[in-house]
Amino acid sequence: MDEEVLSQDEVESLLRAMEKPSTPGGDTSTSAPLPSRLRTREKVTPYDFKRPERVGKEQMRALQTLHEGFSRNFAASLSGLIRSMAEVKLTSVDQLTYSEFVFSLENPTCFNVLRAAPLEGNIILDINPSVIYPIIDRLLGGGKDGAPPLRRPLTEIELRLVSRITSLFIAELKRAWENVLTLDVTVERVESNPQLVSIVPPNEVIVLISFELMMGQLRGMFNLCIPYNAIERISSRLTANTWQTYGKRKASEVTRNRIQRRIHNAPLGIEVTLADTRITTSELLGLRVGDVITTGQDVRSALDVRVEGHLKFRARPGAVKGHKAILIDHVLPTPPEEDESEESQA
């Protein structure tokens, strides 16, 4: 309390300032300055009218929390698709104009225009070429060491492969938004030049959600652009309370049964090795129709049956109603150390 008491000099200085009238010309240069402790200490924050903040802070925090959970789920799904460890991290959730977003992108790029009903208009998914080409290379059986990213538009075959990635993204995005509303997301078109696409006016505010994708030594960005007019009507639903139960709900019996049904109907690839042998390249080139290749496999010995590349059964060959078939004789247990090594390699 002692710090708020003015000294005698400060009181006299204040009284002198009140007694001296200002001149007609408004010149107050001769008036005594007020003590520094009496001056108003207000923090002035500059406001840029070109970048108005139309989305509230609470809505921005809700979007950040929502897409943090989305990034973890999408990383797991993408790792399963490319059979390699992929990490996705949410880097930023910002407000800016659509023109600033478009001119910050590379050209060419993978610019996906999405329709997310019941949201108004379109949203954008942009995938940087620095990660899209290595993912395509992995899907086509390439190695871990990728070539430098190409600077060209995607071909028709590459677009079909990219659609598998965007399908995963859409599926996880719909799951993440379930607590707000049910989205029906579809891809309307894919462009290589982002400046040719105008989903909103250039000065329209958008929410830019940026993710960083890491696969080994490779790093790249992909961005989700949501115009403000698309979420304006549902902004009241984007609150922090909406996400308090996100990822913390206990699985109900209905959820367990639904997952169990989907797993039971999941297709699996089964391979049966009838026999194996070695021949020279010259013998291979000399093979003709009707030639017989001898092997050391006994017709009465059990065959190896692999499910998705993993040895699971021993079986005998046969036929059922005119179709080739196998009879399962033994179920082989999976060694625990094999599971751990496979997960670490993935």
Order of alpha helices (4+ residues) and beta strands (2+ residues): alpha-alpha-beta-alpha-beta-beta-alpha-alpha-beta-beta-beta-alpha-alpha-beta-alpha-beta-beta-beta-alpha
